[in-house]
Amino acid sequence: MTRTVRRSGPILIVTAAALVAAACGGSQDSEEATSPSPSASTISPSDMTDQQRPTDRLTIDITIEAGTVTPTNARLQGKVGEPIVLRVNSDAADELHVHSVPEHSFRVEPKPGQQFQFTVDVPGNVDIELHDLNRVIASVQVQ
């Protein structure tokens, strides 16, 4: 009987892990997909130093001034689960859309020093674009 218990222990662990993974998956409806999730958040500069070291994240500096956006069509590299930080200085209101899994949207206000952070859970090409100005800021190849 001891042999049976020892063999079933690993099976139970694998089964439990599979159930947890299945429970974490699933689809989101469109309302949830555009809302900031726990992996997408607006952060203040003081939070940045406490949360991540600069080498643990991809940071993209974005400037919106007089209808001109910098950068435009940048090609960058990122990693699954690695934080991506968008630092925005803007003279106009707009909305940033991140086309990833999960998707993220961030409201840009006409002010300097805005920061938004998100992670990408699924590898692939992730476009970051401005909605109102209809510009692609960057395409991040996430591996």
Summary of the structure (lengths in Angstrom):
residues: 143
radius of gyration: 19.5
end to end distance: 46.5
largest distance: 76.8
contacts: 378
relative contact order: 0.20
helix: 27%
strand: 39%
